[in-house]
Amino acid sequence: MTDEEKKGAKIGEFKGNPVISLPVGGSDRYPFTFGLSKAKAILEYIDDIKKFVEDNDKKKEESN
């Protein structure tokens, strides 16, 4: 997905706490929503997440 196709994140609030909602698969129907604590964890482990995606995308491509 190119940057032009990518939908923007939406900032909101849940029970008085800030949350961010990210569209999944280019759709707003079932967003991935999380708060500040999970956002901090994602940032702390972003390299591990990138490696996880890279490793598992390769496996998916190899099986096709």
Secondary structure, DSSP 8 states (H G I E B T S, - for coil): --TTT----EEEEETTEEEEEEEETTEEEEEEEEEHHHHHHHHHTHHHHHHHHHHHHHHHHHH-
